[in-house]
């Protein structure tokens, strides 16, 4: 399909704007918004500002005129798009460097979300198949507060939630597609064709459940564990056609546990500066399951009162799913452990007495199995 003259004109306007303002079609993105940088408004973008007699705007003065600049740029961007094509602009890894106390970063995220919604609206009005997609952790989104957030949440948000079982996205279906790609180059290969589920784990669990218990129900965790199982399968000298069995899964735990602790290093360090001290208290307790009293005793024994209160440490560990708390059964049935990673709306219960360390951290923290569900 030939490019329409209107599209070519808009592409030329956008290119001229970028080159005139930043000196190159490929500008240094770290320098775009330095306060004394000047943006030139000539060519296709010059006309709307004629009454203001503005040809150059310093970035620090841009807020005065930003709406008109954005309006003109959006118009030309939409005119340049082919209505028969799909366009996706995706923002990911926005949690890198995130600090809950950094309100400036909160405002930048809010600005990105609102700008994305506006561009999606404009694309729809212009009949263009363009989507701006922001990938953001649920816990970070919950921290943001802005006008019309509930309306945006109801109408523009899609929650990506991986499950162990049920309808929708499951870790098993994910791995079955990956098995299909690796073994056949396409399609799916069933989990039971790769793992020997005819033999239960020592805890009387299936291998799939046993592995899921050691993840945060994230694809990368499941993929990492299965890759480690493959490494152990080869280390045992097993026949390539032999299914993954108990011994391969058990041997994979140590390396995987190290990986999970390193993941926590990346995610917690800035937000919970003393979390390594908290883990030392857990190691001092020594067991997977413990009471708030035993944690507090270990806390005092290691002289941790100088950095805070033991209950606050448990709360912060809960927020990152390092620990879960036991919720007594009500009318509906027995007790169960509550984990932050499995329910984004779950909140810490300061009255909880019994806690459990996430199973994936058992080996790296050198803990022994405690009471409760098998380890």
ZAMARGU-4260 file (C-alpha; in steps of 0.2 Angstrom, whole numbers, plus 5000, padded with zeros to 4 digits):
<rodrens>
0) 5000/5000/5000 | 5007/5017/4995 | 5010/5029/5009 | 4998/5043/5008 | 5004/5061/5005
5) 4996/5066/5021 | 5007/5053/5030 | 5023/5058/5022 | 5020/5077/5026 | 5017/5072/5044
10) 5032/5061/5045 | 5042/5076/5038 | 5035/5088/5051 | 5040/5076/5065 | 5057/5073/5058
15) 5060/5092/5056 | 5054/5095/5074 | 5066/5082/5081 | 5081/5087/5071 | 5078/5106/5073
20) 5076/5104/5092 | 5089/5091/5096 | 5101/5092/5082 | 5099/5074/5076 | 5086/5061/5071
25) 5094/5050/5085 | 5096/5062/5099 | 5104/5058/5116 | 5089/5054/5127 | 5098/5059/5143
30) 5099/5077/5136 | 5081/5079/5130 | 5075/5088/5145 | 5090/5097/5153 | 5083/5114/5159
35) 5092/5126/5147 | 5089/5115/5132 | 5079/5124/5118 | 5066/5117/5108 | 5063/5125/5091
40) 5045/5127/5084 | 5047/5130/5066 | 5041/5121/5051 | 5025/5111/5053 | 5024/5114/5071
45) 5027/5133/5069 | 5010/5139/5064 | 5000/5136/5080 | 5012/5147/5089 | 5012/5161/5077
50) 5001/5172/5087 | 5013/5170/5102 | 5028/5174/5091 | 5037/5159/5098 | 5051/5150/5088
55) 5061/5144/5102 | 5056/5137/5120 | 5068/5133/5134 | 5063/5117/5142 | 5061/5125/5159
60) 5048/5136/5151 | 5040/5122/5141 | 5026/5119/5154 | 5018/5135/5148 | 5016/5129/5131
65) 5017/5110/5133 | 4998/5106/5129 | 4999/5115/5112 | 5015/5106/5108 | 5009/5089/5113
70) 4993/5092/5103 | 5002/5096/5087 | 5014/5082/5089 | 5000/5070/5092 | 4990/5076/5077
75) 5005/5073/5066 | 5010/5056/5074 | 4992/5050/5071 | 4992/5056/5053 | 5008/5047/5049
80) 5001/5030/5055 | 4995/5017/5042 | 4977/5013/5047 | 4980/4995/5041 | 4994/4992/5053
85) 4995/4988/5072 | 5007/4999/5082 | 5012/4995/5100 | 5023/5006/5111 | 5027/4997/5127
90) 5035/5003/5144 | 5042/4990/5155 | 5054/4988/5169 | 5047/5003/5178 | 5051/4995/5195
95) 5070/4997/5192 | 5076/5011/5204 | 5058/5013/5211 | 5058/5019/5229 | 5041/5020/5238
100) 5046/5036/5246 | 5051/5045/5230 | 5036/5056/5226 | 5044/5063/5211 | 5045/5046/5204
105) 5027/5043/5208 | 5022/5059/5199 | 5032/5053/5183 | 5024/5036/5183 | 5007/5045/5185
110) 5011/5056/5170 | 5016/5041/5160 | 5000/5032/5164 | 4989/5047/5160 | 4999/5052/5144
115) 4997/5034/5138 | 4978/5034/5141 | 4977/5051/5131 | 4987/5044/5116 | 4976/5028/5116
120) 4960/5039/5116 | 4967/5050/5101 | 4972/5034/5092 | 4954/5027/5094 | 4946/5044/5088
125) 4957/5044/5073 | 4954/5026/5068 | 4972/5021/5071 | 4976/5004/5078 | 4989/5011/5090
130) 4991/5006/5108 | 5002/5013/5122 | 5005/4999/5135 | 5012/5002/5152 | 5018/4986/5162
135) 5018/4990/5180 | 5019/4979/5196 | 5002/4979/5205 | 5010/4984/5222 | 5017/5000/5214
140) 5001/5004/5205 | 4992/5003/5222 | 5004/5016/5229 | 5000/5029/5216 | 4986/5041/5220
145) 4978/5053/5206 | 4962/5060/5201 | 4950/5047/5191 | 4962/5033/5196 | 4947/5022/5199
150) 4939/5026/5182 | 4955/5022/5173 | 4957/5006/5183 | 4939/5000/5178 | 4940/5005/5160
155) 4959/5004/5155 | 4968/4992/5166 | 4970/4973/5163 | 4978/4963/5177 | 4990/4949/5171
160) 4989/4936/5184 | 4998/4919/5183 | 4990/4905/5193 | 4994/4887/5198 | 4977/4880/5192
165) 4961/4886/5185 | 4956/4896/5170 | 4967/4909/5162 | 4986/4910/5163 | 4993/4895/5172
170) 5012/4891/5174 | 5009/4874/5168 | 5001/4880/5151 | 5016/4892/5150 | 5029/4878/5152
175) 5019/4866/5140 | 5021/4879/5126 | 5039/4881/5130 | 5041/4862/5130 | 5033/4862/5113
180) 5044/4875/5106 | 5060/4866/5112 | 5055/4848/5108 | 5045/4851/5092 | 5047/4868/5087
185) 5029/4872/5088 | 5013/4867/5098 | 5013/4861/5116 | 5020/4846/5125 | 5011/4841/5141
190) 5019/4843/5158 | 5017/4824/5161 | 5027/4820/5146 | 5042/4829/5153 | 5040/4826/5172
195) 5036/4809/5180 | 5021/4813/5189 | 5017/4795/5192 | 5029/4796/5207 | 5025/4808/5221
200) 5037/4820/5229 | 5042/4815/5247 | 5029/4828/5253 | 5016/4818/5244 | 5014/4833/5232
205) 5015/4832/5213 | 5031/4839/5205 | 5021/4853/5198 | 5014/4859/5215 | 5030/4856/5223
210) 5039/4868/5211 | 5025/4881/5211 | 5026/4882/5230 | 5044/4888/5227 | 5040/4902/5215
215) 5031/4918/5217 | 5019/4912/5203 | 5030/4921/5191 | 5035/4914/5174 | 5053/4918/5176
220) 5053/4908/5193 | 5045/4893/5185 | 5057/4894/5170 | 5072/4895/5181 | 5067/4880/5191
225) 5064/4869/5176 | 5080/4874/5168 | 5089/4869/5184 | 5080/4853/5184 | 5086/4850/5166
230) 5104/4854/5172 | 5102/4841/5186 | 5095/4828/5174 | 5110/4829/5163 | 5122/4829/5179
235) 5114/4812/5184 | 5118/4805/5167 | 5100/4801/5163 | 5095/4796/5146 | 5088/4811/5136
240) 5072/4802/5134 | 5070/4799/5153 | 5057/4810/5161 | 5062/4822/5175 | 5060/4813/5192
245) 5061/4817/5211 | 5080/4817/5212 | 5082/4830/5198 | 5069/4841/5207 | 5077/4839/5224
250) 5094/4843/5218 | 5088/4858/5208 | 5082/4867/5225 | 5099/4874/5231 | 5104/4883/5215
255) 5086/4889/5213 | 5085/4895/5231 | 5101/4905/5228 | 5093/4913/5212 | 5077/4918/5222
260) 5087/4926/5236 | 5097/4936/5222 | 5080/4941/5215 | 5075/4948/5232 | 5092/4958/5233
265) 5086/4967/5217 | 5069/4970/5223 | 5070/4974/5241 | 5087/4982/5244 | 5081/5000/5241
270) 5064/4999/5249 | 5069/4989/5264 | 5087/4993/5269 | 5088/4981/5284 | 5081/4966/5275
275) 5097/4957/5276 | 5097/4959/5295 | 5079/4953/5295 | 5085/4937/5286 | 5099/4934/5299
280) 5085/4934/5312 | 5076/4921/5302 | 5092/4911/5300 | 5094/4912/5319 | 5076/4905/5322
285) 5081/4891/5311 | 5065/4883/5305 | 5053/4886/5291 | 5038/4889/5303 | 5039/4900/5319
290) 5029/4911/5330 | 5030/4929/5333 | 5037/4926/5350 | 5052/4916/5344 | 5055/4929/5331
295) 5055/4942/5344 | 5067/4932/5355 | 5079/4930/5341 | 5077/4948/5336 | 5083/4954/5354
300) 5096/4940/5355 | 5104/4948/5339 | 5102/4966/5347 | 5091/4971/5332 | 5081/4984/5343
305) 5093/4997/5337 | 5086/4996/5319 | 5067/4994/5323 | 5054/4983/5330 | 5052/4965/5326
310) 5034/4966/5321 | 5038/4980/5308 | 5051/4968/5301 | 5039/4954/5299 | 5027/4966/5291
315) 5040/4972/5278 | 5045/4954/5275 | 5027/4949/5272 | 5025/4964/5259 | 5038/4955/5248
320) 5031/4937/5252 | 5047/4932/5261 | 5035/4926/5275 | 5016/4922/5276 | 5005/4921/5291
325) 4993/4908/5297 | 4975/4913/5295 | 4964/4903/5307 | 4950/4894/5298 | 4932/4901/5300
330) 4915/4893/5295 | 4922/4888/5278 | 4936/4876/5283 | 4953/4874/5290 | 4967/4886/5293
335) 4979/4892/5279 | 4994/4903/5276 | 4991/4920/5268 | 5004/4926/5255 | 5006/4943/5248
340) 5011/4936/5230 | 4996/4926/5228 | 4983/4940/5232 | 4988/4958/5228 | 4974/4965/5240
345) 4980/4955/5255 | 4987/4965/5270 | 4998/4961/5284 | 4989/4955/5300 | 4998/4963/5315
350) 4989/4951/5327 | 4995/4935/5318 | 5005/4923/5328 | 5012/4910/5317 | 5023/4913/5302
355) 5031/4903/5288 | 5046/4907/5277 | 5043/4905/5258 | 5048/4887/5253 | 5060/4894/5239
360) 5071/4901/5252 | 5073/4886/5263 | 5090/4880/5256 | 5098/4897/5255 | 5094/4901/5273
365) 5098/4884/5279 | 5082/4881/5288 | 5074/4865/5294 | 5057/4859/5290 | 5044/4865/5303
370) 5027/4860/5307 | 5013/4862/5294 | 5012/4857/5276 | 5027/4847/5270 | 5043/4854/5264
</rodrens>
